[in-house]
Amino acid sequence: MKIAPRRGGQCYCPGREALAGRAESAQQFHIEASNLSTELDLPSGSEDWNLANILIVDDDPAVQVTIRLLLERAGHHVTVAGDGRKGLALCAASQFDLLFLDIFMPGMDGLETMRHIRVQQPAIPIIVISGRSITPDAYAEPDFLKMATRLGAVASLQKPFRADALLAAVDGCLNSAQSSSPPLPDAGAGSR
């Protein structure tokens, strides 16, 4: 997939924590993200198309819309779940090529959801996302993104993240998954 954001791809995706106390609503953010994401140069030919079936599990509607918009504009099929339990049900019912998983959600959090998904689909690449700060302070809360990658996530993104960082993570995960999967048999190479 060859996607080049114009003007530096300045699309940020704040989590609910980053929006708290601000006058901006999720609707305003959705409109701003829509305008910014139209600045992506998408592949023109089918030879560049890397269509994947991607599941987003996040409880924040602004994050869901932003990620979905960016991925769909990049040519991917996207399904959204608002919590871990719905994400598990969708994983059981469908085959996904990639999963975006928020760490902090009400009910079943992302780490617990990831544990269950690893039982259902052990090879699915997972990108974890979180709006919690990463602090070097030894007395602060643990780095949950790092913890999630140690527990099986392939990549992590700290909110707010840039559109180009999200698309690069997706591209890297999909390319890695393709190179590690066994090659398909060549239909024309049968025995004679």
C-alpha positions, 0 to 999 in steps of 0.5 A: 500500500502506498499512501502519502499524506499531503502537508504532513498528514496533520490529522490528530486523534485525541482520546476522550481524556484529551478532549475532557474540559474542552469545548470541542464535541465529538461531532466537531472533531468528526468534521475536522477529521473528515476535512483533514483525511480528504488530503490523503493521496490514495493508490490509483491502480489495483496493483497498489491496493492492500485491502484488509478486513480490520476491526476497531474496538474502542469505546470513544466514538470520535476515535472510532470515526477517525480511524474508520475514516482513515482506513476506509479512505485507504481502501480497507473494509472496517468494522467497529465495536464499542466495547470488548465483549462486542469485539469478541463476538465479532471476532468469533463470527468473522475473520479479520486481518488486523485489530485495533484495540483500545486498552481502557474501555468500560466493562472488559478492558483491552488487555482482557479482550486481547487475551480472549482474542488470542485464544480465538485467533492467535495469529491476528495482528493487534495494534493497541491504542491508548490516551493515557500518558506515558511518563518516565516517572517511576511512581506513575502508573505503568506503561500500558502500551508497552505492557500490551506489546509484551502480552502479544500486541504487534504495535501500539499508538499513543493518542493523539496520533498522526494519520501517517503513523496510523497508516504506517502501523497498519501497513507494517502489520499487514506486510509482516502478517503476509510475509509470515503466512505460508505461500499459497499453492500455485494453481499452474504448478500442478504435477503432469 
